[in-house]
């Protein structure tokens, strides 16, 4: 017995997205906000871990966030800020990324 050829199906309707003409190069900022939960030492250790800064710079940022309510931890690409934010979030620090 011979089988008949399969019927041709119409091509699916697919939207093709063009690549953007240029890459988004605007800087992103990772902010750290003050809280009454974490100690200075906890914040300092986590900042060093998150952005590979010196202890002195981390101490300065911890003091700034304590006295001013927030501090810009870093400026970079969204992906860099997101990675650092993840490290700060490990201990529940309050952060925000702004573009």
N, C-alpha and C positions, 0 to 999 in steps of 0.2 A: 504494500500500500504506500502510495506516495503522499507526503504531506505537502500542503500548499504553503507557499512562502508567507512569512509573517507580514501583516499589513504595515505599511510605513506610518509611523506616528509623526504628528507635526512637531517641529522643534519647539522646546520650551521657551516661554517668554521670559527672558532674563535681562535684568537691568545691569549694565556694566558701569561701574563708577570709575570715572577718570581719576588719576592720581592728582593730588593738589599741585598747583603751579609752584608753590613754594612751601617750605616747611615752616611751621610756627616756631619762631625764634624768640618770642617774648619771654622775659625771665619770670620764673615762678618763685614765690617766697614761702618758706616754711616758718610759721609762727608758733611759739610756745606760750601758753597762758599760765598765769599763776594759779596755784591751788593751795589749799590748807592741809593736804594729805601727805605730800612727799617732803622728805628732808632735803636740805641743801646737798648733802653727800649723795643721795639717790639721784638727784637731778644732774649733778656734775658727772657722775659715773656714766649715766645714760647718754648725756650729751657727747662725752668723749667717744663712747661706743658708736653713736649715730653718725657723727660727722668727722671723726678722727681729728679732733682739735686738741690743743694743749690743755692741761689742767687749769692753767691761768685763764685761758679764754673761756673755758666752761664755767669757772668760778665767776667771771665777770658777767656772763649771760645769766647765770643763776641769780646773781644779785640784782641784775636789771629786771628780770621777770618778777622778782620779789618786790622790788620798789616801784616799778612802773606798770605792773600787771601783765605785760607781754614783752616778748623780745623776738626779733627776727633771727632765727637760728641759722638759716642759710638761704642763699639765692642760687638758683640753678635751673636745670630742665625739670619738667614735671616728674619724670621718672626718678631723677636724683632726689627730689623732695619727697616723693612717695616712699622711696626706700628708707630714707632717714626718718620719716614719720612713722614707719612701721617699727623701727627700733625704739623710738620714744614711746610708742603705744604698748610695747612689751610690758611696761610697768604702769600703764594707765595714765600717762601724762596727757594733758589736754593740748591738742595742736590743731592747726588749720593750714591748708595750702591755699594761697591766693595767687591769681595770675594777673 
